[in-house]
Amino acid sequence: MKFLADVRAEAQRVTWPTRRETLITTGLVLAMAALTAAFFFIVDQLIGIAVRSLFGLGG
């Protein structure tokens, strides 16, 4: 019982983010994931072009 009381007391001390903060943070995470995906896609395409031109593969 003491453990549960301690857990409840600790949970009340937590500073929970507001809905707005959560939405902004989620949006930033999704935007950074999209930018990272685009960056690696472009780099992969450039490396593919360089390898094809270097070795004459893929027509």
C-alpha positions as CSV (number, residue, x, y, z in Angstrom):
1,M,0.0,0.0,0.0
2,K,2.9,2.4,0.8
3,F,4.3,1.7,-2.7
4,L,1.0,2.7,-4.4
5,A,0.7,5.8,-2.2
6,D,4.3,6.8,-3.2
7,V,3.5,6.2,-6.9
8,R,0.4,8.4,-6.6
9,A,2.3,11.1,-4.8
10,E,5.1,11.0,-7.5
11,A,2.5,11.1,-10.3
12,Q,1.0,14.3,-8.9
13,R,4.4,16.0,-9.0
14,V,4.8,15.3,-12.7
15,T,4.5,18.4,-14.9
16,W,2.3,17.2,-17.7
17,P,2.5,18.9,-21.1
18,T,-0.5,20.8,-22.4
19,R,-2.4,19.7,-25.5
20,R,-0.9,22.5,-27.5
21,E,2.7,21.6,-26.4
22,T,2.0,17.9,-27.3
23,L,0.7,18.8,-30.8
24,I,3.6,21.2,-31.5
25,T,6.2,18.6,-30.4
26,T,4.5,15.9,-32.5
27,G,4.4,18.2,-35.5
28,L,8.1,19.0,-35.1
29,V,9.0,15.3,-34.8
30,L,7.0,14.4,-37.9
31,A,8.6,17.3,-39.8
32,M,12.1,16.3,-38.8
33,A,11.4,12.7,-39.8
34,A,10.2,13.8,-43.2
35,L,13.2,16.1,-43.7
36,T,15.6,13.2,-42.7
37,A,13.8,10.8,-45.1
38,A,14.0,13.3,-47.9
39,F,17.7,13.9,-47.2
40,F,18.6,10.2,-47.2
41,F,16.5,9.7,-50.3
42,I,18.4,12.4,-52.2
43,V,21.8,11.2,-51.0
44,D,20.8,7.6,-52.0
45,Q,19.8,8.8,-55.5
46,L,23.0,10.7,-55.9
47,I,25.2,7.8,-54.8
48,G,23.2,5.5,-57.2
49,I,23.8,7.9,-60.1
50,A,27.5,8.1,-59.3
51,V,27.8,4.3,-59.1
52,R,25.9,3.7,-62.3
53,S,28.0,6.3,-64.1
54,L,31.3,4.9,-62.6
55,F,30.6,1.3,-63.5
56,G,28.3,1.7,-66.4
57,L,25.5,-0.3,-64.8
58,G,21.7,0.1,-65.2
59,G,21.6,1.5,-68.7
